[in-house]
Amino acid sequence: MAIVITEECINCGACIDECPEGAIFSAGEEYNLNGEMQPPLSQDFTFIVPDLCTECKTCIPTCAVEAIIEK
């Protein structure tokens, strides 16, 4: 199972601040993984980096439009 952000995302950024692992990034934002900068996983929506996510689910109730789901 993985936690993902769907296309219903309105890019409000509320989930970014709630993530204790720093695994959620704004659309178009590069991220650091193992000391190397990586290209954004999405140019259009806030995204979760699977390799950083511990699936704690803290972000799910934070989403105002229920765009964060377990897949």
Buried (B, 14 or more C-beta within 10 A) or exposed (E): EEBBBEEEBEBEBBBBEBBEBEBBBBBBBEBEEEEEEEEBBBEEBBBBBEEBBEBEEBBBEBBEEEBBEEE
